[in-house]
Amino acid sequence: MSSPDEHGESSGKATDAGHDHDEPDPVTERRHDNSWSANLEKPQHAADRDLVVEQALDAIEHTVPGNHVNLVTHGDHGHPRTYLYDALSQHCDTAIEFEYIQQCGCGGHVTRVYVA
């Protein structure tokens, strides 16, 4: 069984032999009826901007309206306004507002997405 990381999410790594190690772990597997953080700054995220966008959208879909999710994105992709904000606006099926919070000491970026 995996333990939560610094962002409160389990690694999602299965301990059985049937797990496909080539597939990236999902950002979450449950609905969040609270505010939470999605860790999108793992090595697989650094290598794949499309994965960051895909999992950011998944994180938003798993956030119950009235709450927010902090999207913590890898610094290798630069400021999220250059690739993430338009993608979220275009592909999100729910009403959202986003706010840039800060750049982390590690170089990553935190964007807060409010789900209406």
Summary of the structure (lengths in Angstrom):
residues: 116
radius of gyration: 13.8
end to end distance: 33.4
largest distance: 40.9
contacts: 323
relative contact order: 0.18
helix: 26%
strand: 26%
